[in-house]
Structure formats: C-alpha cells, structure tokens
Amino acid sequence: MAACSISRRGAVGLALLASASLALPGCSPTGEKDDGDRGLAALGEPTPVALSHATQFSLDAYESGYRLATLASGERLLIVPEGATVPERLPEDIAVIRRPLENVYLASTGMICLVDAIGALDAIGVSSVRAEDSPVPAFAERLESGEISYGGIYRAPDYELITATGCPLAIENTNIDHVPEVRAKLEELGVTVLMEQSSREDEMLGRLEWIRLMGAVFGREDEAAAVFDDVAAGVEAASQGGPTGKTVAFFYINEDGAAVTRRAGDYFCQMIEAAGGEYVSFAEEGATDSSPTTVTVEMERFYEGARDADVIIYNGTIDDGVTSLEALSEKNRLIADFKAVREGNVWTCDVNLYQQMTSMADIIEDFRAAFSGTGEPTTFIWRLG
C-alpha cells in the first residue's frame, strides 16, 4: 500500500490526455491561452493536495481557498469558498460547487460514513437511502426526524422535492452512468453532479481517502485529514497479526446459480489478507462474467477451487443473504460438501459492509477473529449455525 503519486496523476489525467493529443484545451491555433484558461489562471498557481493511496481523483488547492477536483472519468469540479465569486470565463467542462452547502442530495451510500465522520451531515437535505437501510445511525435518525428527506433512488429521484429544496449538489456513485438521462435532468435543474468513484480504487485505503474530497467539498479538510490518519493507523495496527494459514472463500450465488466472487487483489480481498487469510481467487479466463470488481464462475468450477477452503464468508450485501447453514446448502447441492460447511466454519456479513469505510480496522479484526477461531465477539460478520 505504498504511495504512488505518478500513478495517481496518470490515472486522473487519462481522459484529459486523450483529448489533448488532438487539441490542447485552453490554446488557440496560435498557441495563445483562451478565455477559459484565463478563468482558472486568475486564481493563481495551484498546489496539488498530497494523496497517499487514492488514484481515482486529484485535488488542487489555491491560496484563495478554491479547490479544483479532477476525477479519473475526466470530470472537473471547482469548489468555491464561502463569500468568494465564481471566476469568469471558466472552461465549459468545469462544474461549480459553492460553499457553504445545504440541502445536498446524497445518493451514494458509500459516502454517508465519510460525510458523517467529518461532521457534515447538517449539509444533507435529501437522500436516496431510507432510514431502515442507512449504514450510519446518525443518518437514520435524521431521516426519521425529517431533517433529511427521502428523495427516491438514484435511477428515479424525486425531481420535485430536489427542486423545492433548492438542492445545489447531488453526490452519486458510478451507478449514475447507467442512467445518463437522470444526470442530464439533474443538471438541467441546476444541480451539480459529483460522481464519486471510490469503488474503482485498487487499494482499501484508496477508498477511504475519498474523505479528503468530501472534506474539500464541505469545507472540512482538517477534519477529513484527521479521520483518514486515525483510520489508516488503525488499519496498520489491525494488519500486524501475520498469516493465520487459513484459506478464505468469499462469494454469493446469483439468480443463475453461479458463484460471484471478488476479483483477486481488490480492496475487499486486501482486508481478508490483512487479517491473515489467504483469499481463494478465480481467474477471469473461463468466467461466465466479470466486472472491474467481480468474477462470476459456474458452480462446478467454484466447487473445484473453493471446496477445501478453511473459511467461507457468504456475501450478504448483494442478495437477501442466508441465515443458516441449511439455507446456504439449499442454494446448491454442492455446497454441503465444502470443507468449511462440514466443519461449521461459515460466516456471513452485514448488509452494509461495503459502506463502512471508516470501520475498516474493525472489519479486519472481525475477519481475524473468524480465521483464528478465537471466539471473540464480532460486529460486521457472524457465524452461521
């Protein structure tokens, strides 16, 4: 998990470099800067904000308090501090976020714990999450009290409510890419859309480091830095136990009866390995389907690769999950013959496990307790009986 500033800058600049090979933005045919570049140049020379793990965004700081976020998708957002004005002649591709913020529409469940950790829940007015599904108790309380209104899921937001509240910003995750018409409608209503891409981070602490962008957006950069350092230190401490010698399979069974596993090396597998487990992975070759984060394999192939795993963790974050070994075995006749099932070493996880970035150290400790068989109480996973 070493820092790599070159890859960070390369990743966030990929889309921009592609277009630059055809025509450099901000330059006229004679090489002179156009009005758009002068709009940014008026802010002075920016200083890159140091990121130690994240590769899917970069952040530039201006002495006047402005921040320019560049996402790996090529999107750029200028964060304007309270009392400051939007620079004239900004490039057309730069969206604007004005502080202070209020009545933000938070549709990315993963960002809830980060916004809560920096003390910025007061700025959220609308959410795509219902109280019973909130991964953060304080967020659920605000939904129940009416301080935050339920505004529909990301693919079908309540446009009337969003308009009535004067929502200036929607924080979405990458699912918004599947419904471009929703993004277009929000922007038509004057809502700036920030598509967070933490799920595309390769490193587990890279996901957490999106708290620095949330800190910039909500004017809580010092709080964000403190939280990141504290959680990162906890992760480092929780990762010091060494190998347990236990192999671990993590999966769920989809509606077609195939096993969906995490791709080797992704952030979730890193947490398993940090807890001393050896993750049972499957190559993309021969898979029935794959994504940037998962590999789907037929059950027979999964059985061949994972039947001798010492520990099974059933992924209850996607489907309805399972509540017993019997219920798990009913999903496929082969499961009953897995070593971990026969020995009763099968666990499942909390539905909000992926959204608990600030609890990363606790999750790693839960995993180690499961792998080591210490009998210590766990919070985010539990053994199936």
C-alpha positions as CSV (number, residue, x, y, z in Angstrom):
1,M,0.0,0.0,0.0
2,A,2.8,2.4,-0.8
3,A,2.0,5.8,-2.1
4,C,2.4,6.3,-5.9
5,S,2.0,9.8,-7.0
6,I,2.8,9.0,-10.6
7,S,0.0,6.5,-11.0
8,R,-2.4,8.9,-9.2
9,R,-1.6,11.7,-11.6
10,G,-1.6,9.4,-14.5
11,A,-5.0,7.9,-13.7
12,V,-6.8,11.2,-13.2
13,G,-5.3,12.7,-16.3
14,L,-6.0,9.8,-18.7
15,A,-9.2,11.2,-20.2
16,L,-7.7,14.7,-20.4
17,L,-4.5,13.5,-22.1
18,A,-6.6,11.6,-24.7
19,S,-8.3,14.7,-25.8
20,A,-5.1,16.7,-25.5
21,S,-3.5,14.6,-28.2
22,L,-6.0,16.1,-30.7
23,A,-6.2,19.6,-29.5
24,L,-4.8,21.1,-26.3
25,P,-7.7,22.7,-24.3
26,G,-7.1,26.3,-23.5
27,C,-5.0,27.0,-26.5
28,S,-5.8,28.7,-29.7
29,P,-4.3,27.6,-33.1
30,T,-1.6,30.2,-32.5
31,G,-0.7,28.7,-29.1
32,E,-2.2,31.6,-27.0
33,K,-4.3,30.8,-24.0
34,D,-8.0,31.2,-24.5
35,D,-10.5,32.8,-22.1
36,G,-11.3,29.5,-20.3
37,D,-7.7,29.1,-19.2
38,R,-7.5,32.7,-18.1
39,G,-10.5,31.9,-15.9
40,L,-8.5,29.4,-13.9
41,A,-5.3,31.3,-14.2
42,A,-6.9,34.2,-12.3
43,L,-6.9,32.0,-9.2
44,G,-3.1,31.8,-9.2
45,E,-0.8,28.8,-9.2
46,P,-2.4,25.7,-7.6
47,T,-0.7,23.3,-5.2
48,P,-1.5,19.6,-5.6
49,V,-3.0,18.1,-2.4
50,A,-0.9,15.0,-1.4
51,L,-2.8,11.7,-1.7
52,S,-1.2,8.6,-0.4
53,H,-3.5,5.9,-1.8
54,A,-6.3,7.2,-4.0
55,T,-5.9,7.1,-7.7
56,Q,-9.4,8.0,-9.0
57,F,-9.2,11.7,-8.2
58,S,-6.8,14.5,-7.7
59,L,-7.2,17.8,-5.8
60,D,-5.5,21.1,-6.4
61,A,-5.5,23.8,-3.8
62,Y,-5.4,27.6,-4.5
63,E,-4.2,30.1,-1.9
64,S,-7.5,31.9,-2.1
65,G,-9.4,28.8,-0.8
66,Y,-10.6,27.5,-4.1
67,R,-10.2,23.8,-4.8
68,L,-10.2,22.0,-8.2
69,A,-11.1,18.3,-8.2
70,T,-10.3,16.2,-11.2
71,L,-11.9,12.8,-11.4
72,A,-10.5,9.8,-13.2
73,S,-13.5,10.0,-15.5
74,G,-12.2,13.4,-16.7
75,E,-14.8,15.4,-14.9
76,R,-13.6,18.6,-13.2
77,L,-15.3,20.5,-10.3
78,L,-14.3,23.9,-8.9
79,I,-15.1,24.3,-5.3
80,V,-15.7,27.9,-4.5
81,P,-15.2,29.0,-0.8
82,E,-17.8,30.9,1.1
83,G,-18.0,34.6,0.2
84,A,-16.0,34.2,-3.0
85,T,-17.2,34.6,-6.5
86,V,-17.1,32.1,-9.4
87,P,-14.2,33.1,-11.7
88,E,-15.3,34.5,-15.1
89,R,-14.6,32.5,-18.3
90,L,-14.1,29.1,-16.7
91,P,-13.7,26.2,-19.2
92,E,-17.1,24.8,-20.0
93,D,-16.2,21.3,-18.7
94,I,-15.8,22.6,-15.2
95,A,-18.8,22.3,-12.9
96,V,-19.1,24.6,-9.9
97,I,-19.7,23.7,-6.2
98,R,-20.3,26.8,-4.0
99,R,-19.8,26.6,-0.2
100,P,-21.4,26.7,2.2
101,L,-23.6,23.8,1.1
102,E,-27.1,22.9,2.3
103,N,-29.8,20.6,1.1
104,V,-27.4,18.3,-0.7
105,Y,-28.9,15.2,-2.3
106,L,-26.7,12.3,-1.2
107,A,-27.3,9.2,-3.4
108,S,-24.0,7.5,-2.8
109,T,-24.5,5.2,0.2
110,G,-20.7,4.7,0.5
111,M,-20.2,8.4,1.2
112,I,-22.6,8.5,4.2
113,C,-20.0,7.3,6.7
114,L,-17.4,9.7,5.3
115,V,-19.7,12.7,5.5
116,D,-20.7,11.7,9.0
117,A,-17.1,11.3,10.1
118,I,-16.2,14.9,9.1
119,G,-19.3,16.3,10.8
120,A,-21.1,17.5,7.7
121,L,-24.5,15.7,8.0
122,D,-26.1,19.2,8.5
123,A,-25.5,19.9,4.8
124,I,-27.5,16.9,3.6
125,G,-31.2,17.6,2.9
126,V,-32.2,14.8,0.6
127,S,-31.1,11.2,0.3
128,S,-31.7,8.0,-1.8
129,V,-31.5,5.9,1.4
130,R,-34.4,5.1,3.7
131,A,-33.8,5.2,7.4
132,E,-34.0,1.4,7.8
133,D,-31.3,0.9,5.2
134,S,-28.9,3.6,6.5
135,P,-25.4,2.3,7.3
136,V,-24.9,5.1,9.8
137,P,-27.2,5.5,12.9
138,A,-26.9,9.3,12.9
139,F,-28.0,9.4,9.3
140,A,-31.0,7.2,10.1
141,E,-32.0,9.5,12.9
142,R,-32.1,12.5,10.6
143,L,-34.2,10.6,8.1
144,E,-36.6,9.6,10.9
145,S,-36.8,13.1,12.3
146,G,-37.4,14.7,8.8
147,E,-34.1,16.7,8.9
148,I,-33.3,14.7,5.8
149,S,-36.0,13.8,3.3
150,Y,-36.1,10.6,1.3
151,G,-35.8,11.7,-2.3
152,G,-36.0,8.5,-4.3
153,I,-33.3,6.1,-5.5
154,Y,-30.6,7.2,-7.9
155,R,-32.4,6.0,-11.1
156,A,-35.7,7.6,-10.1
157,P,-35.1,10.7,-7.9
158,D,-37.9,12.9,-6.8
159,Y,-37.2,15.9,-9.0
160,E,-40.0,18.0,-7.5
161,L,-38.5,17.6,-4.0
162,I,-35.0,18.2,-5.2
163,T,-36.2,21.4,-6.9
164,A,-38.3,22.5,-4.0
165,T,-35.4,22.2,-1.5
166,G,-33.0,24.2,-3.8
167,C,-30.6,21.3,-3.9
168,P,-27.2,22.6,-5.3
169,L,-25.3,19.3,-5.4
170,A,-26.0,15.6,-5.9
171,I,-23.3,13.2,-4.8
172,E,-23.8,10.0,-6.8
173,N,-21.8,6.8,-7.2
174,T,-20.9,5.2,-10.6
175,N,-24.4,3.7,-11.0
176,I,-25.4,7.1,-12.3
177,D,-23.5,6.2,-15.5
178,H,-26.3,3.6,-16.2
179,V,-29.0,6.3,-16.3
180,P,-27.4,9.3,-18.1
181,E,-30.9,10.8,-18.6
182,V,-31.2,11.2,-14.8
183,R,-27.9,13.0,-14.6
184,A,-28.9,15.2,-17.6
185,K,-32.2,16.1,-15.8
186,L,-30.5,17.0,-12.5
187,E,-28.1,19.3,-14.4
188,E,-31.0,20.8,-16.3
189,L,-32.5,21.7,-12.9
190,G,-29.3,23.4,-11.9
191,V,-27.9,20.6,-9.7
192,T,-24.2,20.0,-9.9
193,V,-23.5,16.2,-10.1
194,L,-20.4,14.7,-8.4
195,M,-20.0,11.1,-9.3
196,E,-17.7,9.6,-6.7
197,Q,-15.6,6.7,-7.9
198,S,-14.3,5.2,-4.7
199,S,-15.4,1.7,-5.8
200,R,-12.8,1.8,-8.6
201,E,-9.9,2.3,-6.2
202,D,-7.4,-0.6,-6.2
203,E,-6.3,-0.1,-2.6
204,M,-8.5,-0.4,0.5
205,L,-7.2,2.9,1.9
206,G,-7.7,4.5,-1.5
207,R,-11.5,4.1,-1.0
208,L,-11.1,5.8,2.4
209,E,-9.1,8.6,1.0
210,W,-12.2,9.9,-0.8
211,I,-12.8,11.5,2.6
212,R,-10.3,14.2,1.6
213,L,-12.5,15.1,-1.4
214,M,-15.6,15.2,0.9
215,G,-13.6,17.4,3.2
216,A,-12.8,19.8,0.4
217,V,-16.5,19.8,-0.8
218,F,-17.9,20.6,2.7
219,G,-15.1,22.8,3.9
220,R,-13.9,20.2,6.4
221,E,-10.4,19.4,5.2
222,D,-8.7,19.4,8.6
223,E,-11.4,17.0,10.0
224,A,-11.0,14.8,6.9
225,A,-7.2,14.6,7.3
226,A,-7.6,13.7,11.0
227,V,-10.1,10.9,10.3
228,F,-8.0,9.5,7.5
229,D,-4.9,9.4,9.6
230,D,-6.7,7.8,12.5
231,V,-8.4,5.1,10.5
232,A,-5.2,4.4,8.5
233,A,-3.3,4.0,11.7
234,G,-6.0,1.6,13.0
235,V,-5.8,-0.5,9.8
236,E,-2.0,-0.7,10.1
237,A,-2.3,-1.9,13.7
238,A,-5.0,-4.4,12.8
239,S,-2.9,-5.8,10.0
240,Q,0.1,-6.7,12.2
241,G,-1.1,-10.2,13.3
242,G,0.6,-12.1,10.4
243,P,-0.7,-15.1,8.4
244,T,-3.2,-17.4,10.0
245,G,-2.7,-20.2,7.5
246,K,-6.4,-20.2,6.7
247,T,-7.8,-20.1,3.1
248,V,-10.9,-18.0,2.7
249,A,-13.6,-18.0,0.1
250,F,-15.9,-15.0,-0.2
251,F,-18.9,-15.2,-2.6
252,Y,-22.7,-15.1,-3.2
253,I,-24.8,-17.2,-5.5
254,N,-26.6,-15.2,-8.2
255,E,-30.0,-15.9,-9.7
256,D,-28.5,-18.1,-12.4
257,G,-26.9,-20.4,-9.7
258,A,-23.3,-19.2,-10.4
259,A,-20.9,-18.0,-7.7
260,V,-19.9,-14.4,-7.8
261,T,-16.5,-13.7,-6.2
262,R,-14.4,-10.6,-5.7
263,R,-11.6,-10.1,-8.1
264,A,-8.2,-11.0,-6.7
265,G,-6.3,-8.1,-5.3
266,D,-9.3,-5.7,-4.9
267,Y,-9.8,-3.8,-1.7
268,F,-12.0,-6.4,-0.1
269,C,-9.5,-9.2,-0.7
270,Q,-6.8,-6.9,0.8
271,M,-8.8,-6.7,4.0
272,I,-9.0,-10.5,4.1
273,E,-5.3,-10.8,3.6
274,A,-4.6,-8.0,6.1
275,A,-6.4,-10.2,8.6
276,G,-4.1,-13.1,7.9
277,G,-6.3,-15.0,5.4
278,E,-5.3,-16.4,2.1
279,Y,-8.0,-15.4,-0.4
280,V,-9.3,-18.1,-2.8
281,S,-9.5,-16.3,-6.2
282,F,-10.6,-17.2,-9.7
283,A,-9.0,-16.1,-12.9
284,E,-11.1,-14.2,-15.4
285,E,-10.4,-16.9,-18.0
286,G,-13.3,-19.3,-18.0
287,A,-15.6,-17.0,-16.1
288,T,-19.1,-16.6,-17.2
289,D,-19.0,-12.9,-16.5
290,S,-16.6,-10.3,-15.0
291,S,-16.6,-6.7,-13.9
292,P,-13.9,-4.4,-12.5
293,T,-14.6,-5.8,-9.1
294,T,-16.1,-9.3,-9.5
295,V,-15.6,-12.6,-11.3
296,T,-18.6,-14.9,-11.9
297,V,-17.9,-18.7,-12.3
298,E,-20.2,-21.7,-12.7
299,M,-20.8,-23.6,-9.5
300,E,-18.9,-26.7,-10.6
301,R,-15.8,-24.6,-11.2
302,F,-16.2,-22.8,-8.0
303,Y,-16.6,-26.1,-6.1
304,E,-13.3,-27.3,-7.6
305,G,-11.4,-24.2,-6.5
306,A,-13.0,-23.5,-3.1
307,R,-14.3,-26.8,-1.7
308,D,-11.2,-27.1,0.6
309,A,-11.3,-23.5,1.8
310,D,-10.9,-23.3,5.6
311,V,-13.4,-20.5,5.9
312,I,-16.3,-19.3,3.9
313,I,-17.8,-15.9,4.1
314,Y,-21.1,-15.6,2.3
315,N,-21.6,-12.2,0.8
316,G,-24.9,-11.0,2.2
317,T,-24.6,-7.4,0.8
318,I,-26.0,-8.2,-2.6
319,D,-28.8,-10.8,-2.4
320,D,-31.1,-11.5,0.5
321,G,-28.3,-13.4,2.3
322,V,-28.6,-16.6,4.3
323,T,-29.5,-17.1,8.0
324,S,-28.3,-20.7,8.4
325,L,-26.0,-23.4,7.0
326,E,-29.1,-25.2,5.9
327,A,-30.3,-22.2,3.9
328,L,-26.9,-21.9,2.3
329,S,-26.8,-25.5,1.3
330,E,-30.2,-25.2,-0.3
331,K,-28.8,-22.8,-2.8
332,N,-26.8,-25.6,-4.4
333,R,-26.3,-29.3,-3.6
334,L,-22.5,-29.0,-3.9
335,I,-22.2,-26.5,-1.0
336,A,-22.9,-29.2,1.6
337,D,-19.6,-30.9,0.6
338,F,-17.4,-27.8,1.2
339,K,-14.9,-28.4,4.0
340,A,-15.9,-25.1,5.8
341,V,-19.6,-26.2,5.7
342,R,-18.8,-29.7,7.1
343,E,-16.7,-28.1,9.8
344,G,-19.2,-25.3,10.6
345,N,-16.8,-22.5,9.7
346,V,-19.1,-20.5,7.6
347,W,-19.8,-16.8,8.2
348,T,-21.9,-14.1,6.6
349,C,-21.7,-10.4,6.7
350,D,-23.6,-7.2,7.5
351,V,-25.6,-5.9,4.5
352,N,-23.8,-2.5,4.8
353,L,-20.3,-4.0,5.0
354,Y,-19.1,-2.2,1.8
355,Q,-20.4,1.2,3.1
356,Q,-18.3,1.1,6.3
357,M,-15.1,2.6,5.1
358,T,-14.3,4.3,8.4
359,S,-14.7,1.0,10.2
360,M,-12.1,-0.8,8.1
361,A,-9.8,-1.6,11.1
362,D,-12.8,-3.2,13.0
363,I,-13.7,-5.3,9.9
364,I,-10.2,-6.6,9.6
365,E,-10.2,-7.5,13.3
366,D,-13.6,-9.3,12.8
367,F,-12.0,-11.3,9.9
368,R,-9.0,-12.2,12.1
369,A,-11.3,-13.5,14.8
370,A,-13.1,-15.6,12.3
371,F,-9.9,-17.0,10.8
372,S,-8.2,-17.6,14.1
373,G,-11.2,-19.2,15.8
374,T,-10.7,-17.1,18.9
375,G,-14.4,-16.8,19.8
376,E,-14.1,-13.1,20.2
377,P,-17.3,-11.2,19.5
378,T,-17.7,-9.7,16.0
379,T,-19.7,-6.8,14.7
380,F,-19.8,-6.9,10.9
381,I,-19.7,-10.7,10.3
382,W,-21.3,-13.6,12.2
383,R,-21.1,-17.4,12.1
384,L,-23.9,-19.4,10.5
385,G,-25.2,-22.3,12.5
